[in-house]
Amino acid sequence: MSRCVLKGVVLRCASDKTSVVRVERVVSHPLYGKKIRRYKNYLSHDEGNRCQKGDYVTIQETRPFSKRKTFEIVHIEKESGK
């Protein structure tokens, strides 16, 4: 079974070893066909607290770390300018 790999932006990193990542996807409206942006927030494990707010990261599905945290930050694509 392959693991789900997603890319998104870090929204919050206030908790210890946890970051909230927003993943965006584009879908077309079922009736009108217009492109719509849909968002979902994922709690992801950040072992070394490396991420900052605004970073673009890649997250990968892993074993559950807690009730809602089943993703882990694999790679920081682009760091924010802060």
C-alpha positions in Angstrom: 0.0 0.0 0.0 1.4 3.4 -1.0 1.5 6.3 1.3 -0.3 9.5 0.6 2.2 12.4 -0.2 0.8 16.0 -0.2 2.2 19.5 -0.5 1.0 22.5 1.4 1.7 25.6 3.5 2.4 25.7 7.2 -0.4 27.7 9.0 0.6 27.2 12.6 3.5 25.6 14.5 2.6 26.7 18.1 2.5 23.2 19.6 5.6 21.2 20.3 6.5 18.8 17.5 3.2 19.6 15.6 2.5 21.8 12.7 -0.8 22.5 10.9 -0.4 22.2 7.1 -3.0 23.5 4.7 -3.3 21.5 1.5 -5.1 23.1 -1.5 -6.8 21.2 -4.4 -8.6 22.5 -7.4 -11.9 20.9 -8.5 -14.5 21.9 -11.0 -18.0 22.7 -10.1 -20.3 19.8 -10.8 -22.9 22.0 -12.7 -21.1 25.1 -14.0 -17.6 23.7 -14.5 -15.8 26.6 -12.9 -12.6 25.8 -11.0 -12.9 26.0 -7.2 -10.2 25.9 -4.6 -10.8 23.5 -1.7 -8.6 23.4 1.4 -8.0 20.9 4.1 -5.8 21.2 7.2 -3.7 18.3 8.4 -1.9 18.0 11.7 1.7 16.8 10.9 4.5 15.6 13.1 7.6 17.9 13.1 10.3 16.1 15.1 12.9 18.9 15.3 10.5 21.9 15.2 12.1 23.0 12.0 9.1 24.5 10.3 8.0 28.1 10.5 4.7 29.7 9.6 4.5 30.2 5.8 6.9 27.4 4.8 6.0 25.2 1.8 6.4 21.6 2.9 5.8 18.0 1.8 4.0 15.7 4.2 3.6 12.0 4.1 1.1 9.6 5.7 2.6 7.5 8.5 1.5 5.6 11.6 -0.7 7.5 13.9 1.1 9.8 16.3 -2.1 10.8 18.1 -5.8 10.8 17.4 -5.7 13.3 14.6 -2.0 13.4 13.7 -1.2 10.8 11.0 1.1 12.8 8.8 4.8 13.6 9.0 6.8 16.5 7.5 9.2 14.9 5.0 10.8 17.9 3.3 10.7 21.7 3.5 10.4 22.9 -0.1 10.7 26.6 0.4 11.2 28.5 3.6 9.3 31.7 4.4 11.3 34.9 4.4 10.9 35.4 8.2 
